[in-house]
Amino acid sequence: MIGGFVLGTSGISKGSKTSAMNKPYALIAGAVLIIAAYPMLAQHQHGGGPSGSGGPVPGYGGAMNDLQRAIAVQASNEQSAQLRSWTQRTATMNRELEDIRQGSESRRSGDVSDEIGLFKTALVTDNLDRHEFLESLSGAQHSGLRKPVRGLDRINNAMAKALFAITESSGQTQNTKLLFKGLERAKKVIEAEQYEQQKFVREMGVTV
């Protein structure tokens, strides 16, 4: 639960088409709540203390060496499973976004409205995955993984803009230019997120 919002969707599912299309305002409201809630969660969970690969880390008396850092950021079994599921869902979302982009080139945006509705649902789910993963990080992990954590912070803001652009185009069936812009922005953000995910996979010793 983030900011009082819960979404049970775990990706783009054809069976959820009716639900996704009937609740557009709930999706957007949920995304806003998620985005607004993260800074408070990060501050509460991690305190925002300065550190990095050479700085002080909770549990260590001073600066840590490479071995200490590797131990400090090691993923728990639960985090490993969480990271695997998140990266797989993001990869699926990226592939299905490409299908939407290719389909929209030969059809008007109104003809892909169902797919866009499902994609927006997947974006909100991805936001939940991202925030739940960041919430799971301990103080030592958050400090030792400072750079990829900051990368996900930037992803959070960019994803919100992409979701807004796609939502704006949804009600304008003739405005394919706006739709393409939103989809292209989403594509770049998702690929950037995948890049940051791989940093966590490597640093935390997770096999995907």
Order of alpha helices (4+ residues) and beta strands (2+ residues): alpha-alpha-alpha-alpha-alpha-alpha-alpha-alpha
